[in-house]
Amino acid sequence: MIRKTLFSAAVVLLLASGVAGAAPLVWTLTNVEFDDGGTATGFIEFDAALAAAGPCDPVCPGLIDGSITVSGGDQTTFPPFTYDATNVLAETFPPDPPRFPGHIFTIKRLADDRLLSLYTASPLTDAGGTVDLIQIDSFVGSVECYNCDPFRRIVSGSLTAIPLPAAAWLFLSAIGLLGWLRRKAA
């Protein structure tokens, strides 16, 4: 009886793995460098499906979590700092082609208007991949600033995510359970 119930559970997990939805992705900052030699490292967790569902008036949902550390470069003006959920207000703006081809993330330190702005070359999706951070013009784009004066531009870098679909966890659980049942039967 127990074996039959476990087998049924494994079949349900296998079937459910085909209909599981996409999970939010963790996008890692890769090789991000400022024009003063400083760097940014860390991640943002973004749910593209949630952002696409809106509403975007003017800010979209979708940015779930993150932690970005900036360091190096002009440390007198921009001392090392970590932007995270405990000390910032973060907003996501939708793509608005042709001027803004990708998402715009603004992450503002609550204490003093220090701001990190990330402009992506294309929209972030649940498919993952690599998306470059860009400058739109000399005053608009990926920067860190204090109410945008003084500021330093991001001159290189990207966001990278490798998706592992939620369905994979269900599928692997079902395969493991079926393997255990087969071994127990032998």
Helices and strands as residue ranges (DSSP letters): H 2-17, E 25-34, E 39-46, H 48-53, E 63-71, E 81-84, E 88-93, E 104-109, E 114-119, E 129-132, E 143-146, E 151-161, H 166-185
